[in-house]
Amino acid sequence: MTELDQPTPEGTDSHYKATGSAVVRETHSAYVFLLDTVAYKKKKSVRTDFLDFSSVDSRWSALDREYTLNCRFAPEVYMGIAELTDPAGGPAEPLLKMRRLPDSAKLSTLAAAGTDLTDYLSDIARIVASVHLHSPRNETISHEGTREALRGRWHANLHELRALSPGIIDDTVLDAIEVRSARYIDGRGALFDARIATGHVVDGHGDLLADDIFCMPDGPRILDCLDFDDSLRYLDGIDDAACLAMDLEYHHRPDAAHAFLDAYLEAACDAPPASLVDHYIAYRATMRAKVACIRALQGCSESKADASDHAQLALKHLEAATVTLTLIGGLPGTGKSTLATALADKVAAVVLSSDVVRKELAGFEPSDPHPAAVGHGLYTPSMTDHAYAELLQRARTELAAGRSVIVDASWSDPSMRERARLVAAMSCAELVELECSAPAATSLHRIETRKSHVSDATREVYDAMARTRKAWPTAAGIDCSHTVTESVEAAYAQWRSVVRGPLSLEEGASEEGAQPRTTPSTMESAVH
C-alpha cells in the first residue's frame, strides 16, 4: 500500500499529522489527505447510530453520493471518485478527489483573525439561498419539516448524546435542553405547518460549518454537505442557515453570525419569527455537542470542552427562543400602555391592546373617542367579555406562530386572568403577569392631560374601577410612577426571571413531548 493509504490511528489527540508528503486531517467519520494541489477524502470504517461506513460498498455509495450532492455548492472543487488499490488483491478503497484549497482562505481562519466578513457572508448566503430556491419540493422532503419529524430528530440526538456524554456534559444541562426544546415544538404546530406550506422546507446542505467554507478571490466555495442520511438534509432553510450562524457564534464572532443570517433572510425572501431561528441554532449546537463527544471518545481531549460549550450554547438559544405571554394590567393612568410598548421593543413581542381591540370590534377607529361610564356603551360586561375573548384568540394565534405577545388591558377580573393562563398553558408559552401601579394623583393627572390616546378613561372611570378591582396576587408589581426607563427595567427583570426560571416536565409537557394537561375543548370554552 502507498504511504498515502496509511491512515493515522484513531485515538490521537492531534487534528494535524504529517505522513511523508501528505498532511492528514481527521474528523469523527473521515480522513482527508492533503497533497500540493489535490485532496483525497477517505471514509472511516465506522458505524454509529446515525451513519454506517463499515463496508467498502457503503463507503463507495457514500462518496458517490457526496460527490453528487456537493457539486450543487462547489462543482469546480469536486473532481470525482478515485480508487486506492491493494497490491495484495483486496478490494479497492474509494477516495473522493477534490481540488485543494488554501487553509488561509478558510472562513474559520478569517473569522479567528477578526477579518471583516461582510462581503464573504453575503456571497455565501446567496449561494445557500440559491440552492434552497432550486431544491425540489415533495412530500418526502416536506415531511422532514413537520413538528413530528423535528421532535423525532431532537429525541434521537439527545438519546445519543446522553449515551455519549457521561463525564462530559452535565445531565442537568441535557435535561433543560430536552424540556425547553420539546416545549417549543409542542406549542408551534401552526408555525411548522406554515413553513412547509410556504415552501421553506428544502434539500439543503445540512452541515454548514466555517471550517468547510473557503473564501476565494472569485467567490466562496462551500464544501462537505451532509450525505449519509437524506432525511437529515431535508430541512427548513432556517435550520440550514442556523448551522453556520451557530458555528460563527461558537468561534466568538456573533457579529458574523448576525450578518450571515440577515444576508440569508434577505436572499431567501424569508421573515421567520426570531424564536424559530434561535430554536434551530440550539438544535445545531446540540448536534455539534454530540459530534464533539464522539471525537472525545476517539481520543481528542479538547473535544470534551467543545461538547460542554456547545451544550451551553444550545441552552442559551433555547432560552432566547422561549415564547411568552405577558399580561400588563392596572388601573387607568398607571402607565401600562407605555410600559407594554417599551417592553415589547426590548423582548421582541407583539402588543395587543384591549382599548384598540374593543373599538375595532365595534367598528370604530382606535383613536376615535367614545367615553362612557363603567358598564355602559363600549364598556358593558358583554362587550368587555367579547374584547378579552378576541384578545386571547389573537394572542393564541401569535403564540402558535412563534411570536411572544404582550396583552395590555386592565385585567381587573380574576376570571379573565384565568383564561389567559389557559391560553399560555395550551400554547406552551411562559406566562408573565405584571401589575402597574402609581399614586392616584399621578394617574389622574395623566388621564386629564392626555392629548390623544386610544383610552376613554376619565376620573369617574378611574374611581369606579379602583373601587371594584380585585387583588392580583400572582402578578409582580411594577411601580410606574418614576421614569419609563426605570419601569421597563423592573418589568424586564421580572420577565427574565420567568423565562430563565427552572422548567420541569410537570410544568408544561409530558415525557412524550405531547400536550399539557388542559384539553382543547376546555381551551375553546375558555377563549370564547
RONU-256532 format. One line per 8 residues: their letters; for each residue x, y negated, z of C-alpha. Coordinates in steps of 0.05 Angstrom, whole numbers, padded with zeros to 5 digits. Layout:
<pts>
a	X:Y:Z  ...
</pts>
This chain:
<pts>
mteldqpt	00000:00000:00000  00024:-00070:-00014  00044:-00118:00041  -00020:-00158:00027  -00061:-00096:00044  -00034:-00091:00115  -00086:-00125:00158  -00066:-00155:00224
pegtdshy	-00090:-00111:00281  -00154:-00132:00314  -00147:-00158:00385  -00095:-00211:00371  -00101:-00279:00404  -00078:-00317:00343  -00121:-00341:00285  -00060:-00351:00241
katgsavv	-00010:-00296:00225  00044:-00290:00172  00055:-00226:00132  00111:-00238:00083  00089:-00290:00032  00016:-00288:00053  -00019:-00321:00111  -00076:-00282:00142
rethsayv	-00135:-00314:00177  -00183:-00273:00216  -00257:-00283:00232  -00303:-00237:00271  -00320:-00199:00207  -00265:-00211:00155  -00193:-00225:00139  -00173:-00279:00089
flldtvay	-00105:-00272:00056  -00077:-00338:00030  -00026:-00339:-00026  00000:-00400:-00063  -00059:-00414:-00108  -00109:-00360:-00093  -00141:-00328:-00033  -00169:-00258:-00022
kkkksvrt	-00223:-00240:00028  -00228:-00170:00057  -00288:-00150:00098  -00271:-00115:00164  -00295:-00044:00172  -00342:-00064:00228  -00414:-00051:00248  -00454:-00095:00295
dfldfssv	-00527:-00107:00309  -00530:-00157:00253  -00482:-00130:00199  -00454:-00064:00174  -00389:-00063:00134  -00369:00006:00158  -00365:00038:00089  -00327:00019:00026
dsrwsald	-00392:00018:-00012  -00423:-00030:00037  -00363:-00076:00031  -00367:-00075:-00045  -00440:-00092:-00042  -00429:-00147:00009  -00373:-00180:-00031  -00411:-00177:-00096
reytlncr	-00470:-00209:-00062  -00424:-00262:-00030  -00395:-00280:-00098  -00464:-00289:-00130  -00492:-00330:-00073  -00432:-00375:-00063  -00430:-00394:-00137  -00492:-00436:-00122
fapevymg	-00449:-00482:-00079  -00379:-00478:-00109  -00377:-00439:-00175  -00307:-00464:-00193  -00278:-00434:-00129  -00304:-00363:-00133  -00267:-00323:-00186  -00294:-00252:-00179
iaeltdpa	-00281:-00185:-00145  -00211:-00155:-00145  -00190:-00084:-00127  -00136:-00063:-00079  -00117:00007:-00100  -00088:00060:-00054  -00027:00096:-00083  -00047:00157:-00042
ggpaepll	-00111:00164:-00082  -00160:00136:-00031  -00218:00092:-00052  -00202:00022:-00077  -00216:-00034:-00028  -00255:-00094:-00055  -00228:-00164:-00046  -00265:-00228:-00062
kmrrlpds	-00218:-00271:-00103  -00221:-00347:-00094  -00180:-00408:-00112  -00141:-00430:-00051  -00159:-00499:-00026  -00113:-00541:00018  -00123:-00539:00094  -00113:-00614:00095
aklstlaa	-00178:-00622:00057  -00220:-00583:00107  -00278:-00622:00136  -00258:-00597:00205  -00187:-00623:00196  -00212:-00691:00173  -00262:-00694:00229  -00209:-00679:00281
agtdltdy	-00165:-00734:00252  -00221:-00785:00263  -00229:-00797:00188  -00289:-00837:00163  -00331:-00780:00134  -00390:-00821:00109  -00379:-00812:00035  -00359:-00738:00041
lsdiariv	-00421:-00723:00083  -00466:-00758:00033  -00438:-00714:-00023  -00445:-00651:00020  -00516:-00669:00037  -00534:-00679:-00036  -00505:-00611:-00055  -00542:-00575:00000
asvhlhsp	-00607:-00612:-00015  -00600:-00595:-00089  -00592:-00521:-00074  -00653:-00525:-00029  -00692:-00561:-00083  -00677:-00508:-00135  -00688:-00450:-00088  -00744:-00401:-00106
rnetishe	-00806:-00404:-00062  -00842:-00339:-00050  -00879:-00301:00004  -00816:-00265:00028  -00777:-00329:00037  -00836:-00366:00068  -00847:-00311:00119  -00779:-00327:00150
gtrealrg	-00803:-00398:00165  -00862:-00374:00206  -00866:-00382:00281  -00865:-00307:00290  -00802:-00298:00248  -00766:-00354:00285  -00787:-00324:00352  -00760:-00257:00329
rwhanlhe	-00692:-00287:00310  -00687:-00322:00377  -00705:-00258:00413  -00654:-00217:00374  -00598:-00268:00383  -00610:-00275:00458  -00615:-00200:00466  -00548:-00190:00431
lralspgi	-00518:-00249:00468  -00537:-00222:00536  -00504:-00156:00518  -00440:-00191:00495  -00434:-00246:00546  -00425:-00217:00616  -00368:-00256:00648  -00370:-00307:00592
iddtvlda	-00437:-00344:00596  -00477:-00353:00660  -00543:-00316:00660  -00580:-00377:00686  -00559:-00415:00623  -00586:-00360:00579  -00650:-00357:00620  -00661:-00431:00609
ievrsary	-00646:-00425:00534  -00696:-00368:00529  -00752:-00404:00565  -00743:-00471:00530  -00737:-00442:00460  -00798:-00398:00469  -00839:-00455:00498  -00824:-00499:00438
idgrgalf	-00842:-00445:00388  -00906:-00425:00424  -00935:-00495:00421  -00914:-00514:00350  -00952:-00466:00304  -00982:-00523:00264  -00913:-00552:00252  -00883:-00487:00225
dariatgh	-00944:-00476:00181  -00937:-00546:00153  -00863:-00536:00138  -00880:-00475:00096  -00938:-00508:00061  -00895:-00568:00041  -00840:-00524:00011  -00786:-00535:00063
vvdghgdl	-00770:-00461:00073  -00716:-00441:00023  -00660:-00394:00005  -00603:-00435:00033  -00531:-00428:00056  -00544:-00400:00125  -00477:-00416:00158  -00454:-00487:00142
laddifcm	-00391:-00499:00182  -00338:-00553:00178  -00282:-00501:00171  -00313:-00476:00106  -00323:-00543:00072  -00266:-00575:00033  -00267:-00649:00014  -00231:-00652:-00052
pdgprild	-00218:-00715:-00093  -00271:-00695:-00144  -00322:-00674:-00092  -00334:-00626:-00035  -00331:-00550:-00041  -00378:-00512:00005  -00356:-00440:00017  -00375:-00377:00054
cldfddsl	-00451:-00376:00055  -00486:-00322:00095  -00491:-00260:00052  -00501:-00198:00095  -00575:-00209:00110  -00620:-00246:00062  -00672:-00258:00116  -00623:-00300:00155
ryldgidd	-00610:-00343:00094  -00685:-00354:00083  -00697:-00413:00128  -00722:-00483:00138  -00677:-00533:00103  -00671:-00569:00170  -00645:-00504:00201  -00591:-00502:00147
aaclamdl	-00571:-00574:00156  -00573:-00567:00232  -00517:-00516:00229  -00466:-00567:00203  -00493:-00621:00249  -00483:-00575:00308  -00413:-00558:00286  -00393:-00630:00277
eyhhrpda	-00420:-00648:00345  -00383:-00589:00376  -00319:-00617:00345  -00332:-00683:00381  -00360:-00720:00321  -00432:-00736:00339  -00427:-00796:00292  -00413:-00750:00234
ahaflday	-00469:-00703:00256  -00519:-00760:00254  -00492:-00787:00188  -00499:-00719:00155  -00569:-00708:00180  -00591:-00777:00157  -00560:-00765:00088  -00592:-00696:00082
leaacdap	-00661:-00721:00101  -00656:-00776:00050  -00631:-00729:-00004  -00684:-00677:00012  -00740:-00729:00019  -00757:-00699:00086  -00782:-00730:00151  -00788:-00677:00205
paslvdhy	-00801:-00693:00278  -00737:-00703:00316  -00755:-00646:00362  -00751:-00597:00304  -00680:-00620:00287  -00659:-00612:00360  -00691:-00543:00364  -00653:-00518:00303
iayratmr	-00588:-00548:00328  -00598:-00509:00392  -00613:-00446:00352  -00548:-00454:00313  -00508:-00467:00376  -00536:-00403:00406  -00516:-00364:00344  -00445:-00392:00348
akvacira	-00442:-00373:00421  -00457:-00302:00401  -00402:-00302:00348  -00353:-00331:00398  -00370:-00275:00446  -00355:-00224:00392  -00288:-00257:00379  -00273:-00258:00453
lqgcsesk	-00286:-00184:00457  -00239:-00175:00398  -00185:-00207:00440  -00188:-00281:00423  -00181:-00312:00492  -00201:-00383:00473  -00267:-00357:00446  -00293:-00349:00517
adasdhaq	-00293:-00425:00526  -00323:-00433:00457  -00381:-00387:00475  -00396:-00423:00540  -00391:-00492:00508  -00438:-00472:00451  -00488:-00446:00501  -00486:-00512:00538
lalkhlea	-00495:-00549:00473  -00556:-00507:00457  -00587:-00523:00525  -00574:-00597:00515  -00611:-00598:00449  -00668:-00555:00475  -00678:-00607:00529  -00678:-00661:00475
atvtltli	-00729:-00620:00436  -00778:-00618:00494  -00846:-00642:00473  -00881:-00685:00526  -00950:-00712:00541  -00943:-00775:00583  -01003:-00807:00617  -00994:-00880:00634
gglpgtgk	-01051:-00908:00675  -01071:-00961:00725  -01117:-01019:00734  -01123:-01074:00681  -01066:-01123:00681  -01017:-01076:00715  -00974:-01073:00653  -00989:-01003:00629
stlatala	-00995:-01021:00555  -00929:-01059:00556  -00896:-01001:00592  -00925:-00950:00544  -00898:-00986:00483  -00828:-00996:00513  -00823:-00925:00540  -00845:-00897:00472
dkvaavvl	-00787:-00932:00439  -00739:-00901:00489  -00765:-00829:00485  -00789:-00829:00412  -00862:-00817:00428  -00927:-00835:00393  -00972:-00883:00433  -01047:-00872:00436
ssdvvrke	-01087:-00928:00468  -01156:-00920:00497  -01172:-00993:00481  -01155:-00981:00407  -01190:-00914:00401  -01253:-00938:00437  -01262:-00994:00386  -01244:-00951:00326
lagfepsd	-01299:-00902:00347  -01349:-00959:00350  -01328:-00984:00281  -01293:-01047:00306  -01224:-01076:00293  -01179:-01064:00354  -01165:-01139:00361  -01239:-01159:00359
phpaavgh	-01263:-01178:00429  -01324:-01140:00456  -01324:-01154:00530  -01376:-01120:00575  -01385:-01102:00647  -01363:-01033:00670  -01417:-00983:00649  -01444:-01027:00593
glytpsmt	-01431:-01040:00519  -01369:-01001:00496  -01356:-00981:00567  -01416:-00935:00583  -01398:-00867:00613  -01415:-00832:00547  -01371:-00879:00506  -01315:-00871:00556
dhayaell	-01321:-00795:00554  -01321:-00797:00477  -01260:-00842:00476  -01220:-00797:00522  -01240:-00734:00484  -01216:-00767:00419  -01151:-00789:00453  -01136:-00719:00476
qrartela	-01155:-00688:00410  -01107:-00735:00374  -01054:-00720:00427  -01063:-00646:00416  -01052:-00654:00341  -00989:-00694:00351  -00961:-00646:00402  -00973:-00586:00357
agrsvivd	-00934:-00624:00303  -00874:-00631:00349  -00884:-00704:00368  -00886:-00728:00440  -00945:-00771:00460  -00958:-00827:00509  -01032:-00839:00525  -01045:-00910:00550
aswsdpsm	-01111:-00911:00589  -01136:-00927:00659  -01140:-00853:00678  -01186:-00872:00735  -01227:-00808:00733  -01194:-00745:00760  -01234:-00701:00712  -01202:-00737:00653
rerarlva	-01133:-00724:00683  -01150:-00651:00688  -01170:-00649:00615  -01102:-00679:00598  -01067:-00625:00640  -01103:-00572:00600  -01082:-00603:00534  -01009:-00604:00558
amscaelv	-01014:-00531:00580  -01044:-00507:00515  -00994:-00547:00475  -00935:-00520:00515  -00916:-00593:00529  -00888:-00621:00593  -00936:-00668:00629  -00912:-00734:00657
elecsapa	-00960:-00775:00699  -00945:-00848:00713  -00989:-00897:00750  -00974:-00971:00742  -00985:-01020:00798  -00977:-01094:00811  -01004:-01143:00863  -01076:-01163:00848
atslhrie	-01056:-01235:00838  -01004:-01215:00786  -01053:-01170:00749  -01108:-01223:00749  -01060:-01276:00724  -01040:-01231:00666  -01113:-01218:00648  -01132:-01291:00649
trkshvsd	-01073:-01316:00609  -01074:-01265:00553  -01076:-01300:00486  -01092:-01239:00442  -01100:-01168:00467  -01140:-01106:00450  -01163:-01101:00522  -01230:-01132:00540
atrevyda	-01217:-01130:00615  -01238:-01190:00657  -01232:-01209:00730  -01300:-01177:00742  -01279:-01112:00707  -01215:-01111:00748  -01253:-01119:00813  -01304:-01064:00794
martrkaw	-01250:-01015:00774  -01209:-01029:00836  -01269:-01011:00880  -01283:-00944:00846  -01214:-00920:00825  -01198:-00851:00852  -01129:-00834:00880  -01079:-00802:00833
ptaagidc	-01033:-00761:00878  -00998:-00724:00821  -00974:-00788:00788  -00908:-00824:00801  -00920:-00896:00820  -00887:-00949:00776  -00882:-01020:00803  -00894:-01064:00742
shtvtesv	-00891:-01130:00779  -00818:-01140:00760  -00785:-01144:00692  -00804:-01098:00635  -00733:-01070:00636  -00738:-01051:00709  -00806:-01018:00699  -00782:-00980:00638
eaayaqwr	-00721:-00954:00673  -00763:-00930:00732  -00812:-00896:00685  -00756:-00865:00644  -00724:-00836:00707  -00789:-00802:00723  -00797:-00778:00652  -00726:-00750:00652
svvrgpls	-00737:-00714:00718  -00796:-00676:00688  -00761:-00660:00622  -00697:-00636:00657  -00734:-00601:00714  -00728:-00526:00722  -00774:-00485:00677  -00796:-00415:00693
leegasee	-00836:-00364:00655  -00894:-00375:00702  -00897:-00449:00682  -00915:-00442:00610  -00900:-00379:00572  -00907:-00305:00585  -00848:-00258:00579  -00873:-00240:00509
gaqprttp	-00867:-00314:00489  -00942:-00313:00479  -00992:-00364:00507  -01003:-00400:00572  -01059:-00375:00616  -01111:-00426:00593  -01155:-00396:00538  -01171:-00431:00472
stmesavh	-01245:-00432:00489  -01230:-00467:00555  -01187:-00517:00517  -01240:-00533:00466  -01292:-00548:00520  -01241:-00589:00559  -01224:-00633:00500  -01295:-00641:00473
</pts>
